[in-house]
Amino acid sequence: MQTKLKQFLIQLLYILLLLASQIGYSQNPLDFGSDIRTADPSGHVWEDGKMYVYTSHDEECQPDFFMKDWHVFSSSNLINWTDHGVILSVDDLSWADNYAWAPDCAYKDGKYYFCFPAGTGVKDRVNPENSTKWMGIGIAISDSPTGPFKDAIGGPLWTEPYANDPCLFIDDDGKGYLYFHGGDDYLVAEMADDLLSVKGDFFKMDMGGYEPKMEGPWVFKRNGVYYFTMPENNRILSYYIADSPKGPWEYKGVIMEKEGENNNHHSIVEFEGQWILFYHRWLDIDSSCGEQRHVCAEYLNFNEDGTIRKVERTEEGVGN
């Protein structure tokens, strides 16, 4: 009897340890140390070596992506995160009152530049001719990566064309390039030296003849090669490469397949020698209105020729 009891207790302990290890090993969605719902992650590693992720903030059961503020989260290990609170709100803007959508951030000359879309009006999906929705891109500045940020120009960088989903890329020579969704897609604007205005006209990039519908561009540089990544048809993460930040670009394929018919939005950044893909998933987690967006992360790897290996969604995620 004692032998059987001992064996049972050992087996029970093994099961409990296994369950505990699985709980500790599961990192997706990311636990940002906050109960808010987040999407559209923009990851950056600044001079202190920490990972910072700038996100939009989905309000519970929001109508048609009515969104009001942005947050930033930081971590030194990708497991334990700090929510630094609201870093900018549409209440701080004189020119927009809604649509606090996918942001980005850049660092130059001791300042942090928060690049954000915002807008006004309402989109009528039944009768599009009645729509009044408009969106533009603004710039806010702070001395700290966690803000608070202050609207630097008191208006959008431009009013036409309609624009959102900015990616503000700073090249090794200090030049800034703004990629965005809107107008004719696959446009890039070269920024003035102070990053507070656009220099010259928009440049329509050569995408090698392949231009699917897109959202959320993200550009990064690795080993002298520029990578233009995006949600192809708003759902499939795919990428191009080039020798210049303006292209011409060569389409290279898919990074992450779509999940159902839900959109995706991502960023790719190197952290402590390992590349990380941040993205969001639509999951039903304690929601009264079904699937809502939650930020996740996966390791991203390259082949020897610089091409990107396809990434699968996992529950384990990163940080282990």
C-alpha positions in Angstrom: 0.0 0.0 0.0 2.7 2.5 0.9 4.6 1.6 -2.3 1.5 2.3 -4.4 0.8 5.5 -2.5 4.4 6.7 -3.0 4.2 5.9 -6.7 0.9 7.8 -7.0 2.3 10.8 -5.2 5.4 10.8 -7.4 3.2 10.7 -10.5 0.9 13.5 -9.2 4.0 15.6 -8.4 5.3 15.0 -11.9 2.0 16.1 -13.5 1.8 19.2 -11.4 5.4 20.2 -12.3 4.6 19.5 -15.9 1.5 21.7 -15.8 3.4 24.5 -14.0 6.2 24.4 -16.6 3.6 24.7 -19.4 1.9 27.6 -17.7 5.2 29.4 -17.3 6.2 28.5 -20.8 3.2 30.0 -22.5 3.8 33.6 -23.4 1.2 34.4 -26.1 -0.7 36.6 -25.9 1.9 38.8 -24.2 1.2 39.7 -20.6 1.8 43.4 -20.6 1.0 43.7 -17.0 -2.2 45.5 -17.9 -5.8 44.5 -18.5 -6.2 46.7 -21.6 -6.5 45.1 -25.1 -3.7 46.0 -27.5 -3.0 45.8 -31.2 -0.6 47.1 -33.9 2.6 46.5 -32.0 5.7 48.6 -33.0 8.8 47.2 -31.3 12.0 49.1 -30.7 15.2 48.7 -28.7 16.6 52.0 -27.4 19.9 52.9 -25.9 19.1 51.3 -22.5 18.8 47.9 -24.2 15.2 47.3 -23.2 12.5 46.3 -25.6 9.7 49.0 -26.0 6.5 48.1 -27.8 4.2 50.9 -28.8 0.6 49.9 -29.4 -2.9 51.0 -30.2 -5.5 50.5 -27.5 -8.7 48.6 -28.4 -11.6 49.7 -26.2 -13.9 46.9 -25.2 -16.4 46.1 -28.0 -15.5 49.4 -29.7 -17.6 50.4 -32.8 -15.7 50.3 -36.0 -12.3 50.8 -34.4 -13.2 54.0 -32.5 -9.9 54.3 -30.5 -8.7 57.1 -28.3 -5.1 56.6 -27.1 -1.8 54.9 -27.3 0.3 53.0 -24.8 3.9 51.8 -24.6 5.2 48.8 -22.7 8.8 47.9 -21.8 10.7 44.8 -20.8 14.3 43.6 -20.3 13.5 39.9 -20.9 10.3 39.8 -23.1 8.4 38.1 -20.2 7.9 40.7 -17.5 6.4 43.9 -19.0 5.6 47.4 -17.6 2.7 49.4 -18.9 3.8 53.0 -18.9 0.2 54.2 -19.4 -1.2 56.5 -21.9 1.6 58.3 -23.8 -0.7 60.3 -26.1 -4.5 60.7 -26.5 -6.7 62.2 -29.2 -7.8 64.5 -26.4 -4.3 66.1 -26.7 -4.9 66.9 -30.4 -6.7 69.9 -31.8 -7.1 68.4 -35.3 -8.5 64.9 -34.6 -10.9 63.2 -32.1 -10.8 59.5 -33.0 -9.0 56.7 -34.8 -5.9 56.4 -32.6 -4.6 53.6 -34.8 -1.3 51.9 -35.4 1.7 54.0 -34.3 5.4 54.0 -34.6 8.3 55.7 -32.9 11.9 56.8 -33.8 14.9 58.2 -32.0 17.1 61.0 -33.3 19.5 63.5 -31.7 18.3 62.8 -28.1 14.6 63.0 -28.9 11.9 60.4 -29.4 9.5 61.0 -32.2 6.1 59.3 -31.9 4.5 58.9 -35.3 0.7 58.3 -35.2 -2.4 58.3 -37.3 -5.6 60.0 -36.1 -8.8 61.3 -37.7 -12.3 62.6 -37.6 -15.7 61.7 -39.0 -17.6 58.4 -39.5 -17.3 55.6 -42.1 -20.7 54.5 -43.4 -20.2 50.9 -44.5 -23.8 50.6 -45.8 -23.8 53.8 -47.9 -20.1 54.7 -48.5 -21.1 58.0 -50.2 -22.2 59.3 -46.8 -18.9 58.6 -45.2 -17.1 61.6 -43.6 -14.1 59.7 -42.2 -10.7 61.2 -42.7 -7.3 60.2 -41.3 -3.8 61.9 -41.2 -0.4 61.3 -39.6 1.0 63.4 -36.8 4.3 63.7 -35.0 4.7 64.0 -31.2 8.0 64.5 -29.3 9.3 63.5 -25.9 12.7 63.4 -24.1 11.7 59.9 -22.9 10.8 56.7 -24.7 7.8 56.4 -22.4 6.5 59.9 -22.9 4.4 61.8 -22.3 4.5 62.9 -25.9 3.4 66.3 -27.1 2.0 67.1 -30.5 4.9 68.8 -32.2 3.2 70.5 -35.2 -0.4 71.0 -34.2 -1.8 69.2 -37.2 -1.1 66.3 -39.6 2.0 66.2 -41.8 -0.5 66.5 -44.8 -4.2 66.4 -45.3 -4.3 64.8 -48.8 -4.1 61.9 -49.4 -5.8 60.0 -46.6 -3.1 58.2 -44.6 -2.6 55.9 -41.7 -0.3 53.0 -40.5 3.0 55.0 -40.5 6.4 53.4 -40.3 9.1 56.0 -39.5 12.5 54.5 -40.5 15.8 56.2 -39.6 18.6 55.0 -41.8 22.3 54.7 -40.7 23.0 58.2 -42.2 20.3 59.8 -40.0 17.9 60.3 -42.9 14.2 59.6 -42.1 11.7 57.9 -44.4 8.0 57.7 -43.7 6.2 54.7 -45.2 2.4 54.6 -44.8 -0.9 53.2 -46.0 -3.1 55.5 -48.1 -3.4 57.3 -51.4 -1.6 55.2 -53.9 -0.1 52.4 -51.7 3.7 51.8 -51.8 4.5 55.5 -51.3 7.4 56.8 -49.2 8.1 60.3 -48.0 11.5 61.6 -47.2 11.5 63.5 -43.9 13.1 66.8 -43.2 16.2 66.7 -40.9 14.1 67.6 -37.8 11.5 64.9 -38.7 8.7 67.5 -38.4 7.8 67.8 -42.1 8.0 66.0 -45.4 10.8 67.0 -47.8 9.6 67.0 -51.4 6.9 65.0 -53.0 5.8 61.4 -52.2 7.8 58.8 -54.1 6.0 55.9 -55.6 8.3 52.9 -55.2 9.0 50.2 -57.8 7.7 47.0 -56.3 8.8 44.8 -59.2 5.4 44.5 -60.7 3.7 42.9 -57.6 1.5 45.3 -55.7 -1.3 43.5 -53.7 -3.6 45.5 -51.4 -1.6 46.4 -48.3 -1.8 47.8 -44.8 0.8 48.5 -42.1 4.2 48.6 -43.8 7.3 48.0 -41.6 10.8 48.6 -42.9 14.1 47.5 -41.2 17.7 47.0 -42.3 19.9 43.9 -41.7 23.4 43.4 -43.0 23.1 46.3 -45.5 19.8 44.9 -46.9 16.5 46.8 -46.6 13.4 44.8 -45.9 9.9 46.1 -46.7 7.3 44.0 -44.9 3.5 44.3 -44.8 0.2 42.5 -44.3 -0.5 41.5 -47.9 -4.2 41.9 -48.6 -4.3 43.1 -44.9 -3.8 39.5 -43.6 -0.7 37.7 -44.9 2.6 39.0 -43.7 5.0 39.1 -46.6 8.2 41.0 -47.6 10.4 42.5 -50.3 14.1 43.3 -50.2 16.2 46.1 -51.7 19.6 47.9 -51.7 18.0 51.3 -51.0 15.2 52.5 -48.7 13.3 53.6 -51.7 13.7 50.4 -53.7 13.4 49.1 -56.3 12.0 46.2 -54.3 12.1 42.5 -55.0 9.2 40.4 -53.7 10.5 37.4 -51.6 7.4 35.7 -50.2 5.4 35.1 -47.1 6.5 35.5 -43.5 3.3 34.5 -41.7 0.1 33.1 -43.2 -3.3 34.6 -42.5 -5.5 33.4 -39.6 -9.1 33.2 -40.8 -10.2 36.5 -42.3 -8.8 38.7 -39.6 -6.3 41.4 -40.3 -2.8 41.5 -38.9 -0.3 44.2 -38.1 3.3 43.6 -37.1 6.9 44.8 -36.5 10.3 43.1 -36.7 13.2 44.1 -34.4 16.4 42.6 -33.1 16.7 42.0 -29.4 19.9 40.7 -27.8 21.0 39.0 -31.0 17.6 37.4 -31.8 15.1 38.8 -34.2 11.5 39.1 -32.9 8.2 39.3 -34.8 5.5 41.2 -32.9 2.0 40.8 -34.3 -1.6 40.6 -33.1 -4.2 37.9 -33.1 -8.0 38.0 -32.8 -8.9 35.9 -29.8 -11.9 35.5 -27.6 -10.5 36.0 -24.1 -13.0 37.1 -21.4 -14.8 39.3 -24.0 -18.6 39.9 -24.1 -18.4 40.5 -27.9 -16.2 37.6 -29.2 -12.8 37.9 -30.7 -10.7 41.0 -29.9 -7.1 41.8 -30.7 -4.2 40.8 -28.6 -0.4 41.3 -29.1 1.8 38.2 -29.5 5.4 37.6 -30.4 7.5 34.9 -32.1 11.2 34.4 -32.8 12.0 35.2 -36.5 15.0 33.6 -38.2 16.9 34.2 -41.5 18.4 31.8 -44.0 22.1 32.2 -44.9 21.1 34.2 -48.0 19.1 36.7 -46.0 15.7 35.4 -46.8 13.2 35.1 -43.9 12.0 31.7 -42.7 8.2 31.4 -42.4 6.9 31.9 -38.9 4.2 29.9 -37.3 1.9 31.1 -34.5 2.6 29.5 -31.2 1.4 29.6 -27.6 4.9 29.5 -26.3 6.0 32.7 -28.0 9.3 34.3 -26.8 11.3 34.9 -23.7 12.0 31.3 -22.7 
